[in-house]
Amino acid sequence: MLNEKIVYYRKKNMLTQEELAYQLNVSRQTVTKWETGTIYPNIEYLIKLSNLFGAVSYTHLTLPPTSRV
């Protein structure tokens, strides 16, 4: 879930993995691992991601989507 949201917002902001990695001062491989769900960003990077993606709160990134009935 988190990994899918990172991919979605990265693409929505028209960033490559390399560009996102550069802006967060991590390796492209780290971004790849976040996006595949191999590892998860710590709270520091969740906050940086939410700031970078604009009006997206870090809780929005981490919470599962609400079910619609």
N, C-alpha and C positions, 0 to 999 in steps of 0.2 A: 504494500500500500504506500508506505513512505517512498519507496524507490520509484513507484509509478508517478507520484506527485513531483518528485525531483525532475524526472524526465519531462513531464508535462510543462512545468514552469520554466525549465531551461529552454525548451523549444519555443514556448510562448514568448519568451524574451529574446528569441533568436540568437542564442548562445551555443557555441560548440562546447563539447566537454573540455577541450583545451582552454577556451576562453573562461569558462566557469572556474576551472581549476586555477587559472592565473589570478582571477579576481579574489579567490578565497585563499590563495597562497598554499595550495595543496597540489599533488600530482594529478595528472589526467587519469592515472590508474586508480587513484582514490575515488574520483568522481565515477568512474566505471563501476567500481565495487559498490558504491552507494546506489547506483542506478540498477544494478543487478540484484541488490539485496544481500550481497555477500557480507558486507559490513554496514553499519549505520553511523551517520555523523553524530558526534557528541553534541551536547547542548550548545556549546560555543558556536559550532558550525550550523546548527539548526537556526540559531538567532541570525547569524550572518546570511544564511540562505533566505530567511524570511525578509530581511532588510533588502537584500539584493533583488528579490522577486517583487518588491513593491509592497502592496497592501495585503500581503499574505502573512498571517501570524504563524509563529512556530507551532502553536497548538493545532492550527489548521493542517499543517504539514504532517503532524504526528497522529492526529485522531482519525479513526476509520470513518468512512463516509456514513452519513445517517441513512437508515433504510427508509424507503418511501413506500407507503401502503396505498 
